Amino acid sequence: MCTYTTVKDSVDGSAKGPGGAWFHVSDVTVYFDHPVHAMAEHTLNIDFADPSKGPSARVALELTAESARRLVAAVQEALAAVPAELTV
């Protein structure tokens, strides 16, 4: 069953795309759906993009639900381990 739940937000960062070139990312889209490539029935899909640069300025992740939960925990642990003034 698909929920079609999609969360979009703005981000400020960089990603390494096709050919190993870095580009700015300004948008993130997160949704739980059927993957394109991952060998799972459903995955949490995360797309980082810079729409102003066209469809090639995109990095996509397809993670199992458990992997996505571990990623969230790892991000929270990494951010908690540094002084607050470095994260502003």
DSSP file (Angstrom, degrees, kcal/mol; ACC not computed):
  #  RESIDUE AA STRUCTURE BP1 BP2  ACC     N-H-->O    O-->H-N    N-H-->O    O-->H-N    TCO  KAPPA ALPHA  PHI   PSI    X-CA   Y-CA   Z-CA
    1    1 A M              0   0    0      0, 0.0     2,-0.4     0, 0.0     0, 0.0   0.000 360.0 360.0 360.0 134.0    0.0    0.0    0.0
    2    2 A C        -     0   0    0      1,-0.1    31,-0.1     2,-0.0    40,-0.0  -0.838 360.0-167.8-102.5 138.2    1.3    3.4   -0.9
    3    3 A T        -     0   0    0     29,-0.5     3,-0.1    -2,-0.4    -1,-0.1   0.687  23.5-144.3 -94.0 -21.3    0.6    6.5    1.3
    4    4 A Y        +     0   0    0     28,-0.4     2,-0.5     1,-0.3    29,-0.1   0.681  41.9 158.8  60.6  18.2    1.8    9.1   -1.2
    5    5 A T        +     0   0    0     27,-0.3    27,-0.8     2,-0.0     2,-0.4  -0.627  14.6 178.2 -73.3 121.9    3.0   11.0    1.8
    6    6 A T  E     -A   31   0A   0     -2,-0.5     2,-0.5    25,-0.2    25,-0.2  -0.994  15.7-162.9-131.1 131.1    5.7   13.4    0.5
    7    7 A V  E     -A   30   0A   0     23,-3.0    23,-3.0    -2,-0.4     2,-0.4  -0.962   9.5-173.8-115.7 125.9    7.6   15.9    2.5
    8    8 A K  E     +A   29   0A   0     -2,-0.5     2,-0.3    21,-0.2    21,-0.2  -0.928  12.7 154.9-118.4 144.5    9.4   18.8    0.8
    9    9 A D  E     -A   28   0A   0     19,-2.3    19,-2.5    -2,-0.4     2,-0.3  -0.958  40.0-101.0-155.1 170.7   11.7   21.3    2.4
   10   10 A S  E     +A   27   0A   0     -2,-0.3     2,-0.3    17,-0.2    17,-0.3  -0.767  36.5 179.6 -98.7 149.0   14.6   23.6    1.6
   11   11 A V  E     -     0   0A   0     15,-1.7     2,-0.4    -2,-0.3    17,-0.0  -0.886  22.1-141.5-137.4 167.6   18.2   22.7    2.5
   12   12 A D  E     +     0   0A   0     -2,-0.3     2,-0.3     2,-0.1    14,-0.2  -0.903  55.8  85.0-136.4 106.9   21.6   24.4    2.2
   13   13 A G  E     -A   25   0A   0     12,-1.6    12,-2.6    -2,-0.4     2,-0.3  -0.911  63.9 -90.9-171.9-163.9   24.5   22.1    1.3
   14   14 A S  E     -A   24   0A   0     10,-0.3     2,-0.3    -2,-0.3    10,-0.2  -0.941  24.7-168.3-133.9 154.5   26.4   20.3   -1.4
   15   15 A A  E     -A   23   0A   0      8,-2.4     8,-2.2    -2,-0.3     2,-0.6  -0.982  24.4-123.9-140.5 151.2   26.2   16.9   -3.0
   16   16 A K  E     -A   22   0A   0     -2,-0.3     6,-0.2     6,-0.2     3,-0.1  -0.874  41.1-179.9 -97.7 120.9   28.5   14.9   -5.3
   17   17 A G    >   -     0   0    0      4,-3.0     3,-2.0    -2,-0.6     4,-0.2  -0.107  37.9 -29.5-105.8-160.3   26.7   14.0   -8.4
   18   18 A P  G >  S+     0   0    0      0, 0.0     3,-0.9     0, 0.0    -1,-0.3  -0.240 128.2  19.5 -55.5 138.2   27.2   12.2  -11.7
   19   19 A G  G 3  S-     0   0    0      1,-0.2    -2,-0.0    -3,-0.1    -3,-0.0   0.509 125.0 -81.1  78.4   3.5   30.8   12.3  -12.9
   20   20 A G  G <  S+     0   0    0     -3,-2.0     2,-0.3     1,-0.3    -1,-0.2   0.594  86.3 145.0  79.6  11.0   32.1   13.2   -9.4
   21   21 A A    <   -     0   0    0     -3,-0.9    -4,-3.0    -4,-0.2    -1,-0.3  -0.665  44.6-132.6 -86.1 137.1   31.2   16.9   -9.7
   22   22 A W  E     +A   16   0A   0     -2,-0.3     2,-0.3    -6,-0.2    -6,-0.2  -0.608  29.0 175.8 -82.9 145.8   30.0   18.8   -6.6
   23   23 A F  E     -A   15   0A   0     -8,-2.2    -8,-2.4    -2,-0.2     2,-0.2  -0.984  34.2 -98.1-147.7 156.6   26.9   21.0   -6.8
   24   24 A H  E     -A   14   0A   0     -2,-0.3     2,-0.4   -10,-0.2   -10,-0.3  -0.487  32.2-151.5 -72.2 140.1   24.8   23.1   -4.4
   25   25 A V  E     +A   13   0A   0    -12,-2.6   -12,-1.6    -2,-0.2    25,-0.3  -0.962  24.7 164.2-114.2 136.0   21.6   21.5   -3.2
   26   26 A S  E     +     0   0A   0     23,-2.4   -15,-1.7    -2,-0.4     2,-0.4   0.517  60.0  51.9-122.5 -15.0   18.7   23.7   -2.2
   27   27 A D  E     -AB  10  49A   0     22,-2.4    22,-2.5   -17,-0.3     2,-0.4  -0.953  53.9-169.0-131.2 145.4   15.7   21.2   -2.1
   28   28 A V  E     -AB   9  48A   0    -19,-2.5   -19,-2.3    -2,-0.4     2,-0.4  -0.999   2.0-169.5-131.7 139.2   15.0   17.9   -0.4
   29   29 A T  E     -AB   8  47A   0     18,-2.1    18,-2.7    -2,-0.4     2,-0.4  -0.997   6.2-173.0-126.0 128.8   12.1   15.6   -1.0
   30   30 A V  E     +AB   7  46A   0    -23,-3.0   -23,-3.0    -2,-0.4     2,-0.3  -0.983  15.3 151.8-125.5 130.9   11.4   12.7    1.3
   31   31 A Y  E     -AB   6  45A   0     14,-2.3    14,-3.8    -2,-0.4     2,-0.6  -0.991  39.7-128.5-155.0 156.3    8.8   10.0    0.7
   32   32 A F  E     + B   0  44A   0    -27,-0.8   -29,-0.5    -2,-0.3   -28,-0.4  -0.944  57.1 113.9-110.5 117.2    8.0    6.3    1.5
   33   33 A D  E     - B   0  43A   0     10,-2.2    10,-3.0    -2,-0.6    -2,-0.0  -0.873  69.9 -45.6-161.7-174.1    7.2    4.4   -1.7
   34   34 A H        -     0   0    0     -2,-0.3     8,-0.2     8,-0.2     7,-0.1  -0.546  62.9-124.2 -68.7 134.8    8.3    1.6   -4.0
   35   35 A P        -     0   0    0      0, 0.0    -1,-0.1     0, 0.0    27,-0.0  -0.369   5.7-144.8 -78.8 162.2   12.0    2.0   -4.9
   36   36 A V  S    S+     0   0    0     -2,-0.1    -2,-0.0     3,-0.0    26,-0.0   0.824  94.2   1.7 -87.3 -39.7   13.4    2.3   -8.4
   37   37 A H  S    S+     0   0    0      2,-0.0    25,-0.0     0, 0.0     0, 0.0   0.738 100.9  98.7-122.1 -37.5   16.6    0.3   -7.7
   38   38 A A  S    S-     0   0    0      1,-0.1     2,-1.7    -4,-0.0    25,-0.1  -0.217  75.2-119.6 -61.6 146.7   16.8   -1.0   -4.1
   39   39 A M  S    S+     0   0    0      3,-0.0     2,-0.3     2,-0.0    -1,-0.1  -0.536  77.9  98.1 -88.5  71.4   15.9   -4.6   -3.5
   40   40 A A  S    S-     0   0    0     -2,-1.7     3,-0.1     1,-0.1    23,-0.0  -0.977  77.5-121.7-150.9 156.2   13.0   -4.0   -1.1
   41   41 A E  S    S+     0   0    0     -2,-0.3     2,-0.3     1,-0.2    -1,-0.1   0.921  99.0   6.0 -67.2 -43.8    9.2   -3.7   -1.4
   42   42 A H  S    S-     0   0    0     -8,-0.2     2,-0.3    -3,-0.1    23,-0.3  -0.975  70.8-176.7-137.7 150.8    9.1   -0.2    0.0
   43   43 A T  E     -B   33   0A   0    -10,-3.0   -10,-2.2    -2,-0.3     2,-0.7  -0.966  35.0-109.1-141.9 159.5   11.9    2.3    0.9
   44   44 A L  E     -BC  32  63A   0     19,-3.5    19,-2.6    -2,-0.3     2,-0.5  -0.845  42.2-155.9 -86.0 120.8   12.3    5.7    2.4
   45   45 A N  E     -BC  31  62A   0    -14,-3.8   -14,-2.3    -2,-0.7     2,-0.5  -0.866  12.8-172.7-107.5 130.6   13.4    7.8   -0.6
   46   46 A I  E     -BC  30  61A   0     15,-2.1    15,-2.5    -2,-0.5     2,-0.5  -0.985   0.9-170.9-125.9 121.7   15.4   11.0   -0.2
   47   47 A D  E     -BC  29  60A   0    -18,-2.7   -18,-2.1    -2,-0.5     2,-0.5  -0.961   3.8-167.5-115.1 123.0   16.1   13.3   -3.1
   48   48 A F  E     +BC  28  59A   0     11,-3.0    11,-2.7    -2,-0.5     2,-0.3  -0.926  26.6 159.7-104.2 132.5   18.6   16.2   -2.8
   49   49 A A  E     -BC  27  58A   0    -22,-2.5   -22,-2.4    -2,-0.5   -23,-2.4  -0.960  47.7-144.0-150.3 163.3   18.4   18.6   -5.7
   50   50 A D    >   -     0   0    0      7,-2.0     3,-2.6     4,-0.3     4,-0.2  -0.828  21.5-169.5-125.5  90.3   19.1   22.0   -7.2
   51   51 A P  G >  S+     0   0    0      0, 0.0     3,-1.5     0, 0.0    -1,-0.1   0.752  80.7  68.2 -55.4 -26.2   16.1   22.5   -9.5
   52   52 A S  G 3  S+     0   0    0      1,-0.3    -3,-0.0    -3,-0.1     0, 0.0   0.700  99.9  50.6 -68.1 -16.2   17.7   25.6  -11.1
   53   53 A K  G <  S-     0   0    0     -3,-2.6     3,-0.3     1,-0.3    -1,-0.3   0.329 114.1-115.5-102.8   6.7   20.3   23.3  -12.6
   54   54 A G    X   -     0   0    0     -3,-1.5     3,-1.5    -4,-0.2    -4,-0.3  -0.205  48.5 -46.9  87.3-179.9   17.9   20.8  -14.2
   55   55 A P  T 3  S+     0   0    0      0, 0.0    -1,-0.2     0, 0.0     3,-0.1   0.666 125.8  66.0 -68.0 -18.3   17.3   17.1  -13.5
   56   56 A S  T 3  S+     0   0    0     -3,-0.3     2,-1.5     1,-0.2    -2,-0.1   0.679  83.3  77.9 -78.3 -14.1   21.0   16.1  -13.5
   57   57 A A  S <  S+     0   0    0     -3,-1.5    -7,-2.0    -7,-0.2     2,-0.3  -0.521  78.5 105.9 -90.9  68.1   21.6   18.1  -10.3
   58   58 A R  E     -C   49   0A   0     -2,-1.5     2,-0.4    -9,-0.2    -9,-0.2  -0.998  49.4-165.8-149.6 139.9   20.1   15.4   -8.1
   59   59 A V  E     -C   48   0A   0    -11,-2.7   -11,-3.0    -2,-0.3     2,-0.4  -0.999  18.1-164.3-126.2 128.8   21.3   12.8   -5.7
   60   60 A A  E     -C   47   0A   0     -2,-0.4     2,-0.4   -13,-0.2   -13,-0.2  -0.905   7.5-167.2-119.2 142.3   18.8   10.1   -4.7
   61   61 A L  E     -C   46   0A   0    -15,-2.5   -15,-2.1    -2,-0.4     2,-0.5  -0.968   5.3-166.7-122.4 142.0   18.8    7.6   -1.8
   62   62 A E  E     +C   45   0A   0     -2,-0.4     2,-0.4   -17,-0.2   -17,-0.2  -0.958  20.4 174.9-126.3 111.9   16.6    4.6   -1.3
   63   63 A L  E     -C   44   0A   0    -19,-2.6   -19,-3.5    -2,-0.5    -2,-0.0  -0.919  33.0-116.3-121.2 141.1   16.8    3.2    2.2
   64   64 A T     >  -     0   0    0     -2,-0.4     4,-2.7   -21,-0.2     5,-0.2  -0.317  40.6-105.5 -62.4 160.4   14.9    0.4    4.0
   65   65 A A  H  > S+     0   0    0    -23,-0.3     4,-2.2     1,-0.2     5,-0.2   0.908 122.6  49.2 -57.4 -43.3   12.9    1.7    6.9
   66   66 A E  H  > S+     0   0    0      1,-0.2     4,-2.1     2,-0.2    -1,-0.2   0.907 111.1  49.0 -64.8 -41.4   15.4    0.3    9.4
   67   67 A S  H  > S+     0   0    0      2,-0.2     4,-2.3     1,-0.2    -1,-0.2   0.894 110.0  52.1 -64.0 -39.2   18.3    1.8    7.6
   68   68 A A  H  X S+     0   0    0     -4,-2.7     4,-2.4     2,-0.2    -2,-0.2   0.901 108.8  50.2 -64.1 -40.5   16.5    5.2    7.5
   69   69 A R  H  X S+     0   0    0     -4,-2.2     4,-2.2     2,-0.2    -1,-0.2   0.902 110.8  49.3 -63.9 -40.4   16.0    5.0   11.3
   70   70 A R  H  X S+     0   0    0     -4,-2.1     4,-2.5     2,-0.2    -2,-0.2   0.881 109.6  52.5 -65.8 -37.6   19.7    4.2   11.8
   71   71 A L  H  X S+     0   0    0     -4,-2.3     4,-2.5     2,-0.2    -2,-0.2   0.933 109.2  48.8 -62.2 -46.2   20.6    7.2    9.6
   72   72 A V  H  X S+     0   0    0     -4,-2.4     4,-2.5     1,-0.2    -2,-0.2   0.923 112.8  48.2 -59.4 -44.7   18.4    9.5   11.6
   73   73 A A  H  X S+     0   0    0     -4,-2.2     4,-2.5     1,-0.2    -1,-0.2   0.897 111.4  50.0 -63.8 -40.6   19.9    8.2   14.8
   74   74 A A  H  X S+     0   0    0     -4,-2.5     4,-2.5     2,-0.2    -2,-0.2   0.898 110.9  49.2 -65.8 -40.6   23.5    8.6   13.4
   75   75 A V  H  X S+     0   0    0     -4,-2.5     4,-2.5     2,-0.2     5,-0.2   0.934 112.9  47.4 -63.1 -46.3   22.7   12.2   12.3
   76   76 A Q  H  X S+     0   0    0     -4,-2.5     4,-2.1     1,-0.2    -2,-0.2   0.903 112.7  49.1 -63.0 -40.9   21.3   13.1   15.8
   77   77 A E  H  X S+     0   0    0     -4,-2.5     4,-1.1     2,-0.2    -2,-0.2   0.914 111.7  48.9 -64.9 -43.1   24.3   11.5   17.5
   78   78 A A  H  < S+     0   0    0     -4,-2.5     3,-0.4     1,-0.2     4,-0.3   0.914 113.3  46.6 -63.6 -43.3   26.8   13.3   15.3
   79   79 A L  H >< S+     0   0    0     -4,-2.5     3,-1.0     1,-0.2    -1,-0.2   0.868 110.4  53.2 -67.8 -35.3   25.1   16.7   15.9
   80   80 A A  H 3< S+     0   0    0     -4,-2.1    -1,-0.2     1,-0.2    -2,-0.2   0.725 101.4  62.3 -70.0 -21.1   24.9   16.1   19.7
   81   81 A A  T 3< S+     0   0    0     -4,-1.1    -1,-0.2    -3,-0.4    -2,-0.2   0.510  94.8  70.0 -86.2  -4.5   28.6   15.4   19.9
   82   82 A V  S <  S-     0   0    0     -3,-1.0     5,-0.1    -4,-0.3     0, 0.0  -0.808  96.3 -88.5-113.1 154.9   29.7   18.8   18.7
   83   83 A P    >   -     0   0    0      0, 0.0     3,-1.8     0, 0.0     4,-0.4  -0.321  36.4-123.3 -59.6 140.6   29.5   22.2   20.5
   84   84 A A  G >  S+     0   0    0      1,-0.3     3,-1.6     2,-0.2     4,-0.2   0.823 107.6  64.7 -56.0 -35.3   26.2   24.0   19.8
   85   85 A E  G >  S+     0   0    0      1,-0.3     3,-0.6     2,-0.2    -1,-0.3   0.731  97.0  57.3 -65.9 -19.2   28.0   27.1   18.5
   86   86 A L  G <  S+     0   0    0     -3,-1.8    -1,-0.3     1,-0.2    -2,-0.2   0.632 100.5  58.4 -82.1 -12.8   29.3   25.0   15.6
   87   87 A T  G <         0   0    0     -3,-1.6    -1,-0.2    -4,-0.4    -2,-0.2   0.272 360.0 360.0-103.4  12.0   25.8   24.0   14.5
   88   88 A V    <         0   0    0     -3,-0.6    -1,-0.2    -4,-0.2    -2,-0.1   0.465 360.0 360.0 -91.4 360.0   24.3   27.4   13.9
